[in-house]
C-alpha cells in the first residue's frame, strides 16, 4: 500500500514516539493520583478537593485518548488515495458503512491461518502457495527482526516488560499493512492476523504481568480505533490446533535464535488463549467462522489433511457454522 509523505517505517517511528509520550503522561497522572490516595490515609480531603483531583485525572485520560485518535488518523491519511467504498457481498455495505476499505472492484476471499508458535503454519502456507488461485501473505517477521538495525522481536523475548509495547506497536502496524495490501489472486491466505496479535499476544503479555497496564491501555485504544474505523474483512480462520509439547519439540528442531529462550509455560499460555478465543469463544469476538485442524501429526499426515480439506478451505465464504472441527484417528486418516 502506497504511503504518501514517507514510508511505513518512518510512520511507525513517529507512532512509537507519540505512544511513549502518551504512556509517560498517563503514568505521571497515575502517580499524582497515587500521591493523593496516600495523603488521604493521613488526613481527609474535602469533597471539593477530591472532585477536583478526579476531574484532573479525567482530563488527562480524555486528552490522551484524543491524542491516540490523532495518531491513528495518520493511517487513514496515508490510505486516502484508496478509499472508495464497495459492498459487493451481502451485508458489506451495512457492516463497512463509514469505514476505510480497499479500492477493489471485487473483494477477494481472505483466510487467516492461526496457531501457536511452531504449530505448522509455514507448512500449511507452503502447501497452498502452490495453487495458482491463492496468494499467500506471511507474517512480516523479517521486519520485526530488523528495524534500522534493531531486533525488537529478540528484545521483547529478552525483556518483555521493557520492549513489549515497542514490538506490539510495530506488529499491529505491519499486520494492518498486510490486511490492506492488494490481493491479485481470488483468494488471499494470511499467516495470523491483527486480531490474534491483540487477542493472543498482547493479551498474554498483559495477563502474565509483563506489560504495564498503561501500555496495554494504549495498545487497546489503538486496536479499537483501527477495527472501528477500518474494514478488515476475514472470511475464514483456519486454526491449527497443536499441543504446547509438540510446539516445543518443533522449536528445538528449527533452532531460530530468538526462540531459544521460549519456555514451555509461554507456549501453554498462548495455547490456552487460542482455545478460549477460537474453541470456547469465551474471550474475544470472532471475525469469521473457524475451521479447526488437529496439527500434532507428522508432515505427511498434515499434507494429506490439507489435500482433503482443500475445497472446504477455498470455499470459505460458504461455511455456515461458527466453528467446525476436523478430527483424525491415530494413523492420520479422517
Residue pairs with C-beta under 8 A, 6 or more apart in sequence:
1 78
1 79
1 82
1 177
1 180
1 181
1 182
2 81
2 82
3 11
3 78
4 77
4 78
4 81
5 78
8 173
8 174
8 177
9 147
9 148
11 74
11 78
11 173
12 147
12 169
12 170
12 173
14 74
15 71
15 74
15 169
15 173
16 166
16 169
16 170
18 67
18 71
19 68
19 71
19 165
19 169
19 218
19 222
21 67
22 64
22 67
22 68
22 218
23 165
23 212
23 214
23 215
23 218
25 60
25 63
25 64
26 60
26 61
26 64
26 214
26 217
26 218
27 214
29 56
29 57
29 60
29 61
30 214
32 56
32 57
33 53
33 57
36 45
36 53
39 45
45 53
65 221
68 218
68 221
68 222
68 225
69 225
71 222
72 222
72 225
72 226
72 229
75 176
75 226
75 230
76 100
76 229
76 230
79 100
79 180
82 102
82 103
82 180
83 100
83 101
83 103
84 101
84 103
85 93
85 96
85 101
86 92
86 101
86 103
86 104
86 105
86 107
87 93
87 96
88 105
88 106
88 107
89 107
89 317
92 107
92 233
95 231
96 231
98 229
99 228
99 229
99 230
99 231
100 229
100 230
100 231
101 230
101 231
102 180
102 182
102 231
104 182
104 183
107 233
108 183
108 185
108 186
108 187
108 188
109 186
109 187
109 188
109 235
109 236
109 314
109 316
109 317
110 179
110 183
110 187
110 188
110 190
110 233
110 234
110 235
110 236
111 187
111 188
111 189
111 190
111 234
111 235
111 236
111 237
111 238
111 313
111 316
112 189
112 190
112 191
112 192
112 193
112 195
112 196
112 234
112 236
112 237
112 238
112 288
113 121
113 124
113 125
113 189
113 190
113 191
113 192
113 238
113 240
114 121
114 192
114 193
114 196
114 237
114 238
114 239
114 240
114 274
114 278
115 121
115 239
115 240
115 241
115 242
115 274
115 295
116 240
116 242
116 244
116 247
116 267
116 270
116 271
116 274
117 247
117 251
117 259
117 262
117 267
117 270
118 242
118 246
118 247
118 248
118 250
118 251
118 254
118 259
119 240
119 241
119 242
119 247
119 295
120 240
120 242
120 250
120 295
120 302
121 191
121 192
121 240
122 138
122 191
123 299
123 302
123 303
124 238
124 240
124 302
124 306
125 136
125 138
125 189
125 191
127 303
127 306
128 134
128 136
128 189
128 306
128 313
129 136
129 189
131 314
132 185
133 185
133 186
133 187
133 314
134 185
134 186
134 187
134 188
134 189
134 314
135 183
135 184
135 185
135 187
135 188
135 189
136 188
136 189
136 191
137 178
137 181
137 183
137 188
137 189
137 190
137 191
138 191
139 175
139 178
139 191
139 192
140 174
140 175
140 177
140 178
141 153
143 170
143 174
144 151
144 152
144 153
144 167
144 170
144 171
144 174
145 151
145 153
145 154
145 258
147 170
151 258
152 163
152 166
152 167
152 170
153 167
153 258
154 257
154 258
155 162
155 163
155 166
155 167
156 163
156 164
156 166
156 167
156 168
157 258
157 259
157 261
157 262
158 261
160 205
160 210
160 211
161 210
161 211
161 212
164 205
164 210
164 211
164 215
165 211
165 215
165 218
165 219
168 197
168 201
168 202
168 205
168 219
169 219
169 222
171 197
171 201
172 194
172 197
172 198
172 219
172 222
172 223
172 226
175 192
175 193
175 194
175 197
176 194
176 226
176 230
176 232
178 190
178 194
179 190
179 193
179 194
179 232
180 230
187 314
187 316
193 232
193 234
193 237
193 287
194 223
194 226
194 227
194 232
195 232
195 234
195 284
195 287
196 274
196 277
198 219
198 220
198 223
198 284
199 273
199 277
199 283
199 284
200 270
200 273
200 274
200 277
201 270
202 211
202 216
202 219
202 220
202 223
203 273
203 283
203 284
204 266
204 269
204 270
204 273
205 211
205 216
206 213
206 216
207 269
208 269
226 232
232 287
234 287
234 288
235 288
235 289
235 316
235 317
236 288
236 289
236 290
236 291
236 313
236 316
236 317
236 319
237 278
237 286
237 287
237 288
237 289
237 290
237 291
238 290
238 291
238 293
238 313
239 274
239 278
239 279
239 290
239 291
239 292
239 293
240 293
240 295
241 274
241 279
241 292
241 293
241 294
241 295
242 271
242 295
242 296
243 271
243 296
244 264
244 267
244 268
244 270
244 271
245 264
246 295
246 296
247 267
247 271
248 264
248 267
251 259
251 262
251 267
273 283
276 282
276 283
277 283
277 284
277 286
278 286
278 290
278 292
278 323
279 292
279 323
281 322
281 323
286 322
288 316
289 316
289 319
289 320
289 321
289 322
289 323
289 324
290 322
290 323
290 324
291 309
291 312
291 313
291 319
291 324
291 326
292 323
292 324
292 325
292 326
293 305
293 309
293 326
294 326
294 327
294 328
295 302
297 305
297 328
297 332
298 332
300 332
301 328
301 332
304 332
305 326
305 328
305 332
305 334
306 313
308 334
309 326
312 319
326 334
327 334
328 334
